[in-house]
């Protein structure tokens, strides 16, 4: 397929290095992408817990106006797509989107099904189980977290509270953040990895080509020239090129000398006849 020694030596190396770099970059990108998504989910989980703690006082005192203002103010922050609190039945009590208040959520919807898979709703979920990613009605990429609001002693012991101590969960906070920053960061990282991969390929292939030229191709070229001149009867020094090249050159010169000697003897023998 490849006639020249240069092509047969460099092209397989190029293909091997290219394949290795591509596989490594794909694996590295997948790992870094997973880590970045997990970091976003952990950040959003902590944010949800902060919101729950910030609204605890208003909840204990049944201050719906303050609670609504807190939810609305959080919803106006850049990157926050929605914030809402719904009760155990799935009825939205507070929302940064006024039109959602009073609506009943489907328990089989994303964000609800994780807790309501079995006959008895789950009381706790891991961070990754609380998270979901989807495109909202505006077509925006959203990463959302559902954080349960637990019935703590300060809640059921309050004079104004109507929930029993046996009720573990009072409701759920649902917050969704835009995934646009994550997507942009992943795109930047992907482009940087492509540039880095191209640089690695160029440096590696260039280095391999330079080494092959210095230690293989040039000595072989000198060896070919030495062989041709030796066959022509031109006596010359053995070309430099390392122990193997010099040894091969010496063997070629010895063989050519023996052949020439045999030819001369044959010529003398023929003349003697």
SENUMAR-50398 format. One record per residue (C-alpha): residue number from 1; residue in three letters; z negated, x, y negated. Coordinates in steps of 0.05 Angstrom, whole numbers, plus 32768, in hexadecimal, padded with zeros to 4 digits. Each point is the difference from the previous one (the first is absolute). Layout:
N
PT   k   r   up east north
PT NUM ALA    Z    X     Y
...
REM end
This chain:
273
PT   k   r   up east north
PT   1 UNK 8000 8000  8000
PT   2 UNK 7FEC 8037  7FCF
PT   3 UNK 802F 803C  8005
PT   4 UNK 7FDC 8031  7FD3
PT   5 UNK 7FBF 8021  8012
PT   6 UNK 7FE5 7FEF  7FBB
PT   7 UNK 8009 7FB6  800B
PT   8 UNK 7FE3 8002  8046
PT   9 UNK 7FC3 8025  7FE6
PT  10 UNK 7FF2 7FDB  7FBF
PT  11 UNK 8014 7FB8  800E
PT  12 UNK 7FCE 7FF5  803B
PT  13 UNK 7FC9 801E  7FD5
PT  14 UNK 8013 7FD3  7FC6
PT  15 UNK 8000 7FC2  802C
PT  16 UNK 7FBD 8012  8020
PT  17 UNK 7FDE 800F  7FBE
PT  18 UNK 801C 7FC1  7FE0
PT  19 UNK 7FE9 7FD4  8039
PT  20 UNK 7FBB 8020  8000
PT  21 UNK 7FF7 7FF8  7FB5
PT  22 UNK 8018 7FB7  8001
PT  23 UNK 7FD0 7FEE  8039
PT  24 UNK 7FC6 8022  7FDD
PT  25 UNK 800F 7FDE  7FBE
PT  26 UNK 8005 7FBB  8021
PT  27 UNK 7FBE 800A  8023
PT  28 UNK 7FDE 801B  7FC2
PT  29 UNK 801B 7FC8  7FD5
PT  30 UNK 7FE8 7FCB  8032
PT  31 UNK 7FBA 801F  8002
PT  32 UNK 7FFB 8006  7FB4
PT  33 UNK 801B 7FB9  7FF6
PT  34 UNK 7FCA 7FE5  802F
PT  35 UNK 7FCA 8027  7FDC
PT  36 UNK 8017 7FE8  7FBC
PT  37 UNK 8002 7FB7  8017
PT  38 UNK 7FBA 8008  801E
PT  39 UNK 7FE7 801E  7FBF
PT  40 UNK 801B 7FC4  7FD9
PT  41 UNK 7FDF 7FD0  8031
PT  42 UNK 7FBD 8024  7FFB
PT  43 UNK 8005 8000  7FB4
PT  44 UNK 8010 7FB6  8000
PT  45 UNK 7FC7 7FF1  8030
PT  46 UNK 7FCF 8024  7FD2
PT  47 UNK 801D 7FDA  7FC5
PT  48 UNK 7FF6 7FBE  8024
PT  49 UNK 7FB8 8012  8010
PT  50 UNK 7FF5 8012  7FB7
PT  51 UNK 801B 7FBD  7FEA
PT  52 UNK 7FD4 7FDB  8031
PT  53 UNK 7FC2 8025  7FE7
PT  54 UNK 8016 7FF3  7FB7
PT  55 UNK 8005 7FB5  800C
PT  56 UNK 7FBF 7FFB  8028
PT  57 UNK 7FD5 7FEF  7FC4
PT  58 UNK 802E 7FCA  7FE8
PT  59 UNK 8004 7FE3  8047
PT  60 UNK 7FB4 7FFE  8008
PT  61 UNK 7FF9 7FDB  7FBF
PT  62 UNK 803C 7FD3  800E
PT  63 UNK 801F 8018  7FBF
PT  64 UNK 8047 7FEA  800E
PT  65 UNK 8019 800F  7FBA
PT  66 UNK 7FEA 8049  8002
PT  67 UNK 801B 8007  8047
PT  68 UNK 8043 7FE4  7FEA
PT  69 UNK 8003 802F  7FC5
PT  70 UNK 7FF1 803C  802D
PT  71 UNK 8038 7FED  802F
PT  72 UNK 8031 7FF4  7FC7
PT  73 UNK 7FEF 8042  7FDD
PT  74 UNK 800A 8027  8041
PT  75 UNK 8042 7FDC  800B
PT  76 UNK 801B 8018  7FBD
PT  77 UNK 7FF8 8049  8013
PT  78 UNK 8040 8028  800B
PT  79 UNK 8014 8002  8049
PT  80 UNK 7FD5 7FC4  8015
PT  81 UNK 802D 7FC9  801B
PT  82 UNK 7FCB 7FCD  8012
PT  83 UNK 7FB5 7FF6  8006
PT  84 UNK 7FE2 7FC2  801F
PT  85 UNK 7FC1 7FE7  8022
PT  86 UNK 8003 7FC9  8034
PT  87 UNK 7FC8 7FDF  8027
PT  88 UNK 7FF5 7FFD  804A
PT  89 UNK 8030 7FC5  8008
PT  90 UNK 8038 8027  7FDD
PT  91 UNK 7FFD 7FD9  7FBF
PT  92 UNK 8010 802D  7FC4
PT  93 UNK 7FC6 7FFB  7FD0
PT  94 UNK 8013 8036  7FCD
PT  95 UNK 8043 8023  7FF5
PT  96 UNK 8022 802C  7FCC
PT  97 UNK 803A 7FD0  8009
PT  98 UNK 7FE7 7FBD  7FE5
PT  99 UNK 8031 7FD7  8029
PT 100 UNK 7FE1 8017  8041
PT 101 UNK 7FBB 7FE4  7FF2
PT 102 UNK 7FF1 7FC5  802E
PT 103 UNK 8035 8011  8034
PT 104 UNK 7FEE 8006  8049
PT 105 UNK 8017 803E  8025
PT 106 UNK 801C 7FFE  8047
PT 107 UNK 7FD1 8023  8030
PT 108 UNK 803D 801A  8026
PT 109 UNK 801B 8022  7FC1
PT 110 UNK 8000 804B  7FF7
PT 111 UNK 7FBC 8017  7FEA
PT 112 UNK 7FDD 7FC6  8023
PT 113 UNK 8019 8005  8047
PT 114 UNK 7FDB 8041  800D
PT 115 UNK 7FBD 7FDD  7FFA
PT 116 UNK 8017 7FBD  801E
PT 117 UNK 8023 8018  803F
PT 118 UNK 7FC9 7FE9  802F
PT 119 UNK 7FD8 7FBF  8005
PT 120 UNK 7FC9 8020  7FD7
PT 121 UNK 8015 8023  7FBF
PT 122 UNK 7FF0 804A  7FFD
PT 123 UNK 7FC9 8014  7FD0
PT 124 UNK 8016 8049  7FF7
PT 125 UNK 8042 8025  8000
PT 126 UNK 8013 8049  7FF6
PT 127 UNK 8023 8017  7FC1
PT 128 UNK 8044 8003  8020
PT 129 UNK 7FF8 7FBA  801E
PT 130 UNK 7FEF 7FE4  7FBC
PT 131 UNK 8040 801B  7FE2
PT 132 UNK 8045 7FE1  8000
PT 133 UNK 8041 8011  7FDE
PT 134 UNK 8033 7FCD  7FEB
PT 135 UNK 8032 7FEA  7FCB
PT 136 UNK 7FE6 7FC9  7FD3
PT 137 UNK 8028 7FC6  7FE4
PT 138 UNK 8017 802D  7FC7
PT 139 UNK 801C 8032  8031
PT 140 UNK 7FCC 8035  7FF0
PT 141 UNK 7FE5 802E  8036
PT 142 UNK 7FB5 7FF3  8005
PT 143 UNK 7FC7 801F  8028
PT 144 UNK 7FC7 7FCE  8005
PT 145 UNK 7FB8 8003  8019
PT 146 UNK 7FD4 7FC6  8016
PT 147 UNK 7FB7 8011  7FF9
PT 148 UNK 7FCB 7FD0  801B
PT 149 UNK 7FC8 7FE8  7FD2
PT 150 UNK 7FC1 8002  802A
PT 151 UNK 7FC5 7FD1  7FFA
PT 152 UNK 7FCA 8033  7FEE
PT 153 UNK 7FB5 7FF1  7FF9
PT 154 UNK 8007 7FFF  7FB4
PT 155 UNK 8033 7FC9  8009
PT 156 UNK 7FE0 7FCF  8031
PT 157 UNK 7FBA 800A  7FE2
PT 158 UNK 8017 7FED  7FBB
PT 159 UNK 7FE8 7FBD  7FE7
PT 160 UNK 8046 7FE8  7FED
PT 161 UNK 8020 8013  8042
PT 162 UNK 8015 7FCB  8032
PT 163 UNK 8015 802D  803A
PT 164 UNK 7FD3 800B  803C
PT 165 UNK 7FE9 8044  8016
PT 166 UNK 8026 7FFA  8041
PT 167 UNK 8043 7FFD  7FDC
PT 168 UNK 8018 8049  8000
PT 169 UNK 803D 7FFA  7FD3
PT 170 UNK 8003 7FD7  7FC0
PT 171 UNK 8049 800E  7FEF
PT 172 UNK 8034 8036  7FF8
PT 173 UNK 801B 802A  7FC8
PT 174 UNK 804B 800D  8003
PT 175 UNK 801D 8036  7FD3
PT 176 UNK 8048 8019  7FFF
PT 177 UNK 8018 803F  7FDF
PT 178 UNK 8048 8014  7FF2
PT 179 UNK 801C 8031  8033
PT 180 UNK 8032 801B  7FCC
PT 181 UNK 7FD7 803F  7FF1
PT 182 UNK 7FFB 800F  804A
PT 183 UNK 804B 7FF5  800A
PT 184 UNK 800F 802D  7FC4
PT 185 UNK 7FD2 8037  8019
PT 186 UNK 801F 7FFD  8045
PT 187 UNK 8046 8005  7FE2
PT 188 UNK 7FEC 803D  7FD7
PT 189 UNK 7FE0 8020  803D
PT 190 UNK 803E 7FF1  802A
PT 191 UNK 802E 8020  7FCC
PT 192 UNK 7FD3 803D  7FFB
PT 193 UNK 8000 8008  804C
PT 194 UNK 804C 7FFB  8001
PT 195 UNK 8006 8036  7FCB
PT 196 UNK 7FCD 802B  8024
PT 197 UNK 8025 7FF7  8042
PT 198 UNK 8042 8015  7FE1
PT 199 UNK 7FDE 803E  7FE2
PT 200 UNK 7FE1 8012  8044
PT 201 UNK 8044 7FF7  8022
PT 202 UNK 8024 802B  7FCD
PT 203 UNK 7FCC 8037  8002
PT 204 UNK 7FFA 7FFF  804C
PT 205 UNK 804A 7FFF  800E
PT 206 UNK 800E 8034  7FC9
PT 207 UNK 7FCA 802D  801D
PT 208 UNK 8019 7FF9  8047
PT 209 UNK 8048 800C  7FEA
PT 210 UNK 7FEB 803F  7FD9
PT 211 UNK 7FD8 801B  803B
PT 212 UNK 8039 7FF2  8031
PT 213 UNK 8032 8022  7FD2
PT 214 UNK 7FD3 803C  7FF5
PT 215 UNK 7FEB 800C  8048
PT 216 UNK 8037 7FE0  802A
PT 217 UNK 8042 7FF3  7FDD
PT 218 UNK 8007 8042  7FDA
PT 219 UNK 7FEB 802B  803C
PT 220 UNK 8031 7FDA  802C
PT 221 UNK 8038 8009  7FCD
PT 222 UNK 7FF2 804B  7FFF
PT 223 UNK 7FFE 8001  804C
PT 224 UNK 8044 7FDD  8004
PT 225 UNK 801E 8032  7FCF
PT 226 UNK 7FE0 803A  8026
PT 227 UNK 801C 7FE6  8042
PT 228 UNK 8047 7FF9  7FE4
PT 229 UNK 8000 8046  7FE2
PT 230 UNK 7FE2 801E  803E
PT 231 UNK 8037 7FE1  802A
PT 232 UNK 8033 801E  7FD0
PT 233 UNK 7FE1 8044  800E
PT 234 UNK 7FDD 8008  7FBD
PT 235 UNK 7FBE 8022  8009
PT 236 UNK 7FCA 7FE6  7FD2
PT 237 UNK 7FB5 7FF9  7FF9
PT 238 UNK 7FDC 7FC7  8023
PT 239 UNK 7FF6 7FC8  7FCD
PT 240 UNK 7FB8 7FEF  7FED
PT 241 UNK 7FE6 7FBC  8014
PT 242 UNK 7FC1 8007  8028
PT 243 UNK 7FF2 801C  8045
PT 244 UNK 802A 7FCD  8026
PT 245 UNK 803E 8008  7FD4
PT 246 UNK 7FFC 804C  8000
PT 247 UNK 7FF6 8001  804C
PT 248 UNK 803B 7FD1  800A
PT 249 UNK 802B 802B  7FD2
PT 250 UNK 7FEE 803F  8027
PT 251 UNK 8011 7FDE  8042
PT 252 UNK 8043 7FE8  7FE4
PT 253 UNK 8010 8047  7FE9
PT 254 UNK 7FED 801D  8044
PT 255 UNK 802B 7FCD  8024
PT 256 UNK 803C 800D  7FD2
PT 257 UNK 7FF8 804B  800A
PT 258 UNK 7FFF 7FF8  804B
PT 259 UNK 803D 7FD3  7FFD
PT 260 UNK 8025 8032  7FD5
PT 261 UNK 7FEC 8038  8030
PT 262 UNK 8019 7FD9  803C
PT 263 UNK 8041 7FF1  7FDB
PT 264 UNK 800B 804A  7FF1
PT 265 UNK 7FF3 8013  8048
PT 266 UNK 8030 7FCC  8018
PT 267 UNK 8034 8019  7FCF
PT 268 UNK 7FF7 8048  8019
PT 269 UNK 8004 7FE9  8048
PT 270 UNK 8041 7FDB  7FF2
PT 271 UNK 801D 803E  7FDE
PT 272 UNK 7FEB 802A  803B
PT 273 UNK 8028 7FD5  802F
REM end
